[in-house]
Amino acid sequence: GLSVAVVVPRTPAEEGWRALKGSRHLRSELVLPRSKHAFVDGGQQYGRRQAPLRLSNHDSSLFWMQSANARADAAALTAARESFRAGFKVLGPLDGVAKKKKNNKKKRGWGE
């Protein structure tokens, strides 16, 4: 059978998120609270970031989608969920994890 993990920001107001949540292939949703997980920010190949990880801006949903044939192996789903949960978890102190900085600069219009 076929199993696919889809990780997206947890945005129930968005049509795409609702489509995943309502899919007949959805087997499980794992909610990753924003304060508890980090990710490698895009552009890391350019060396722009000193910290390799960045705390998430949003809660995330990990949707586990499966075909009918894949649903038969419940133990595999449990093991996969725990593996994904561990992979997203921020371990130890948040040293080395970039936190989003607030931009307090006044925004300027075209004529300024």
ABEGO torsion letter per residue (X at the ends): XBBBBBBBBBBAABAAAAAAAABAABABBBBBBAAABBBBBBGAAAGABABABBBBABBBBBBBBBBAAAAABAAAAAAAAAAAAAAABBBEBABGBBBBBBBABBBBBAAX
